[in-house]
Amino acid sequence: MKYTNKYNLPDVVVRAVTNDPYSKGKSDFSATELIKPARQRALFIKHQNDITKDVSEMSYTLIGNNCHYIAERAERLGIDLCEERFFSTFIVDGKEFVVSAQIDIFETDTQTLIDWKTSKAYAVGKKTGYGQKPEWIAQLNIGAELLRRNGHVPSSIQIIAVIKDWYSDQAGIDGYPLTPFHPIRLPLWSSKTTTKWIIDRIRIHQEALTKLPLCTKEETWYGRMCEEYCDVSSFCEQYQTKLKAKEIKDGTSGGADS
């Protein structure tokens, strides 16, 4: 990936944004990759050396990374597993694939897997299912399965959402979070269900490398991801076709089809 700085931001900002310590280790798939749309991942693999991103567009990544430091501050030494990456091998169509997941905190005394996430209030409110996001549920269940395969027994999974736009005068109104720290219990899948889900996702991602599928409306957040958060949207024919269709319809020169 190539970085630009079109607003001439200070170098300290550029360093903070571009020096990302993330690594999925020696794995074929991370939990984050598995939950991504197969089309998005396949296009990223193909065009990763051609992607250009401006540092001004990456504040959400930097803020999200802070959750790792929050988790470390919450760790109880000798009790919790914190910021550890777990690995396991899955066999798909006769081939071995290593999957990894880095957990925020696993409380060994309560057997609870906890993941910290920054979020807007709307994303965890009534209209969006109170934070029961399919991608959050899948991500934490992958982590739970890898914990099982490494000798641990998670009994529950939970998100702690840090609400970035929380206002005290809205607390408790129509499902609005009571505090800026909003715990969300998610459904814990069985080992059998999670293993099948992982194998199915690996197969879908592998097939996408040779036969590119279309993203569903749900995967693109009804167009919002394409416009704001997808690194490969400029290489995506599906998105570009929708952009051109909107330009023709509205007589404009931009915007995503939502």
C-alpha positions, 0 to 999 in steps of 0.5 A, a space after each residue: 500500500 502507498 500513502 499520500 499526504 495531500 493536506 500536508 499533515 505533520 510528519 508525526 501524524 504520518 508516522 503514527 498512521 503508517 507504523 501499524 504493528 499489526 501482523 497475523 503471524 504465520 497463518 493463512 487467514 486471520 479472523 478479521 480476514 475470514 469475516 471480510 467479503 470474499 470479493 474485497 479480500 481477493 481484490 486486495 491480494 491482487 492490487 495490494 501494491 497499487 492501493 493508494 490511501 491518504 493519511 487523512 482518511 485513516 483516523 478510524 484505524 488509529 483510534 481502533 488500534 487504541 483498543 489494544 492498549 485499553 485491553 492491556 491496561 485492563 489485564 490482571 496478571 496471572 489471571 487474564 490472557 491478554 493480546 495473545 494470538 492463537 492458531 489452529 489448522 483446518 482441513 478444507 478439501 484436503 488442504 491445510 489452512 492455518 487460522 489465527 485470531 488475536 484476542 483482547 482479553 480472556 478472563 480465565 476465572 469467568 471464562 469470558 472472551 472480551 473484545 474492546 471496540 470503538 463504535 458510534 451509538 447508532 451502531 449499538 442502538 435499537 435500530 441496528 439490533 443493539 450491537 448484534 452485528 454478524 461480523 462481531 458475532 463471527 469474529 468472537 466465535 472464531 476467537 472462542 474456537 481457537 481458544 478451545 483448540 488451545 486448551 481453554 473453555 470459553 463460556 461466554 463472549 462479550 463486546 465492550 463498545 466504547 461509544 465515540 459520540 455518546 451524549 449524557 442527555 440521550 442516555 436510556 432514551 429508546 435504547 441509547 447506551 446508558 454510559 460511553 462504555 457499553 457491554 454487549 453479550 453475543 451468542 456463543 456458537 458450539 465448536 461444531 457450528 464454528 468449525 463448519 462456519 470457518 471451513 465454509 468461509 475458507 472455501 468461499 475465500 479460496 474460490 474468490 481468488 479464481 472466480 470473483 463473487 459479487 458483494 451482497 448489500 449486507 456486506 457493503 453496509 448498503 454501499 456505505 463501506 464501499 464509499 468510506 472504508 473499502 481500500 479496493 473500491 477503485 479497483 472494484 468493477 461492481 462498485 465502479 459500475 454502480 457509481 457510473 449508474 448513479 452519475 448517469 441517473 443524477 447527472 452528478 460526478 460522485 457518490 455511492 449507490 446505497 
